[in-house]
């Protein structure tokens, strides 16, 4: 997979936070931290979409379905 260089703007407070994550040893550099945030957001969005689909499915079935976090992960 190719890479594309992007430029972002962060507040001083956000920069301090990013640098703290790097200094804690969780990430090598700013780019790694931002890529991790993107991956986590993509996962979250996929989970939300799965929940939305279950709600639609439940509405179409005509009977209530209890949705929990574990319910969506069982599939």
Helices and strands as residue ranges (DSSP letters): H 12-23, H 30-61, H 69-73
